[in-house]
Amino acid sequence: MKEIQLKDAKATLSAVVDQAVAGEPTIITRHGRKEAVLVSFEQWQRVSKVPDFADLLLAFPGDTADIPERSLKPARALSENGL
């Protein structure tokens, strides 16, 4: 991944955007520190859409028989005062 200073990114923004659209993200630095990453909108959409847990469960490719039975046994013993 290419790195570019903020002042240079400002001066060549069109070219930096063209590179991102072509699939080459660019790290933008300020005072030597990595501050931002410029990626294409398509790539940003792909990585920003994280499925929620319910969608992941619904997408489970197996059968209900593949899921083990839930244990009703307590995970740990309770102390004498119940805490």
C-alpha positions in Angstrom: 0.0 0.0 0.0 1.4 3.4 -1.0 2.0 6.2 1.5 1.7 9.9 0.8 2.0 13.0 2.9 -1.1 15.0 3.3 0.3 18.1 1.5 1.2 15.9 -1.5 -2.2 14.2 -1.4 -3.9 17.6 -1.6 -1.7 18.6 -4.6 -2.4 15.4 -6.5 -5.9 14.4 -5.1 -7.3 13.5 -8.5 -4.4 11.0 -9.2 -4.7 9.6 -5.7 -8.4 9.0 -6.2 -7.8 7.4 -9.6 -5.4 5.0 -8.0 -7.9 4.1 -5.3 -10.5 3.4 -7.9 -8.0 1.2 -9.7 -7.7 -0.9 -6.6 -4.6 0.7 -5.0 -5.5 2.2 -1.5 -3.2 5.0 -0.3 -2.2 5.7 3.3 -2.2 9.5 4.0 0.3 10.6 6.6 0.6 13.9 8.5 3.8 14.8 10.3 5.0 11.2 9.8 1.9 9.6 11.4 -0.6 7.5 9.5 -3.8 9.4 9.7 -6.2 8.1 7.0 -6.6 5.6 4.1 -8.1 6.5 0.8 -9.9 3.5 -0.8 -12.5 3.3 -3.6 -16.1 3.6 -2.6 -16.7 0.1 -3.8 -14.0 -1.3 -1.4 -15.3 0.9 1.4 -18.8 -0.5 1.0 -17.5 -4.1 1.1 -15.6 -3.7 4.3 -18.1 -1.4 6.1 -21.0 -3.8 5.8 -20.4 -6.2 8.7 -23.3 -8.6 9.1 -25.0 -8.7 12.4 -25.0 -11.8 14.5 -28.5 -12.8 13.6 -27.7 -12.7 9.9 -24.6 -14.9 10.5 -26.7 -17.4 12.4 -29.4 -17.4 9.6 -26.6 -18.0 7.0 -25.4 -21.2 8.9 -25.1 -23.8 6.1 -25.5 -26.8 8.3 -28.6 -28.6 9.6 -30.1 -28.2 13.0 -28.8 -31.7 13.8 -25.2 -30.3 13.4 -25.7 -28.0 16.5 -24.8 -29.7 19.7 -27.2 -29.8 22.6 -26.9 -27.0 25.1 -25.6 -28.1 28.5 -27.9 -27.2 31.4 -25.1 -27.7 33.9 -23.8 -24.5 35.5 -20.5 -23.3 34.1 -19.1 -23.0 37.6 -20.1 -23.9 41.1 -21.8 -21.1 43.1 -20.2 -20.1 46.4 -22.0 -20.6 49.7 -23.5 -17.1 49.7 -24.9 -17.6 46.2 -22.6 -15.2 44.4 
